[in-house]
Amino acid sequence: MCGIVGYIGPQDPVEVIVEGLRRLEYRGYDSAGVAVVGDNGEIAIRRAEGKLRDLEKVIATNPLSGSYGLGHTRWATHGRPSEENAHPHRDCSGRLVVIHNGIIENYLELKRELESKGHEFVTETDTEIVAHAIEDSYNNGAANLPDAFRSVLPELHGIYSLVALHTDDPNLLVAARQGPPLVVGIGDNETFVASDIPAILMHTKDMVFMEDGEVVVIRSEGPEFTDLEGRAIEKKTERIPWDPIMAEKGGYKHFMLKEIHEQPRAVRDTLLGRVSLESARVLMDDEMKLTDEQLAGVERACIVACGTSWHAGLVGKFLIEQLAGLPTEIDYASEFRYRKPLVDEKTLAIYISQSGETADTLAALREAKAKGAQTLCICNVQGSMMTREAHGTIYTHAGPEIGVASTKAFTSQLVAITLLALKLSQARGRMPEHDLLEFVKALYHIPAQMEHYLHDDKRLIELAKTFQQHRDFLFLGRGVNYPIALEGALKLKEISYIHAEGYPAGEMKHGPIALIDEEMPVVALIPHDSVYEKMLSNIEEVKARSGIVIAVTDAEDRDLEAKADAVIVVPSTHELLSPLLMVLPLQLLSYHVANLRGCDVDQPRNLAKSVTVE
Ligand code: AGP
């Protein structure tokens, strides 16, 4: 998962590219580089190990200028993070540079072939072979860079988004997509190419989303799209509704904190116009592209996702089964396709993904689609691959989520899958009118309740100060809040690097209770719902073994105050909607612990925002 930016136009390419890379750093940040073509027709390159700021220091010390170029921020797959392994990579002549996101699985075989032809390699990366392969094609008579570039692509096995330039073919860039995303921005006498929308949104809102097997030749006057054989392809330009400010920090110390506080708006925007408060009818037929008849004919659902999106899916299982009475299974995307899943045209296969580009989830979608299932994706990024391949899409309207740890996209996913469950319930005539109206009213009230709760996180800052040095945490929940226990644990571990596990509370006595001692903080999710008494017993079991209990509940409760070491109260709502509110203190707790520990909250070590490799 790397960040790629290319630019050609009247602006300073170094500035445009570095600024674009800054907005893509969440995709990978272990090294970075930029290459531009100067007025002398020569390529100037600067690269640095470390963050983008390290590259900026190199550029400040040793400036470069040019009329067009490309840049890259890396998440290492082949070859350790280092300056020499940082992109862009050159060919032998030094007149060609290339940048790459993805994995070339047959790079060693290609490397040996090229070495036998005299090519000399200087890096450990798979990407470098692409530069030499294009050069080899040039040496064997390719007429120009686009032809040389297209002739190489079929030899590459694996996934790639690539951008290259050659000084023999001045004032143009070539790019191709096979897997990881690539979007082309169309400006006024300038053209951009990047891995994701935020990198170019401050320059243009007119974008073209590339698909697998497509190549683009980019000139300042605009792009020309072709297939691998060079045949012209018509592409649609889409207007992106986001504004650049949405991608900025807005005065918060970290994107993650900003995005936690954006949740009321994100939830409201995801709800807007999709369900009637009067009739409780869900109004999403067109975007879902699945009629009530098709939904009524479905015999089972399967939900497939990764990470936090998988946790949203697990909540979705509860909602779909309880509201619509439809048997629903859930699977990790990385497991789904290898277990020979039993899906067919009577299966509704639901894919949840913030980025819409997660390789495992995309592969799982293709698997189910090939088996005839109706595929529906819940996604936050317009034009992403999953939204193009699924039969229907329910977009979350969270806006760009930059923090690697997902927050506003997660609660927006919960709203989207709630709407889907309601839609299924109506298509299957499962829920009596009265209950439906109550439920929808409670759903509409959530954004205001979130806003009210998020006003004041002093309590969470105190708790973070108290518990920041602990080495292990346990998160416990039951029923529809068991997935929230998993999510709370993931949030804490992925940004503070503290070991944390989420468990269904009933499972404690089958092993995890052996971990409980006076050093173990246990976060217990205990709203006043159908399993409250059971959760109270679990809290007592923990206290009987000197464990520390942080209880999260939805009303003042003397009993709980007497038993727990700390009690956090969130607003109360319908049992099936409580995850939307119970998750908020867990997001804030993980943020403040990580911040106090001096962790890189927006760009945690070893992670990337979108895992576009398997
Ligand atoms: C969530 O905080 C993590 N960053 C990660 O688990 C993420 O949810 C997962 O990689 C799935 O990403 P997606 O939603 O873009 O498919």
Boltz pocket constraint, residues with backbone or C-beta under 6 A from the ligand:
constraints:
  - pocket:
      binder: B
      contacts: [[A, 306], [A, 307], [A, 308], [A, 309], [A, 310], [A, 352], [A, 353], [A, 354], [A, 355], [A, 356], [A, 357], [A, 358], [A, 361], [A, 404], [A, 405], [A, 406], [A, 407], [A, 494], [A, 608], [A, 609], [A, 610], [A, 611]]
      max_distance: 6.0
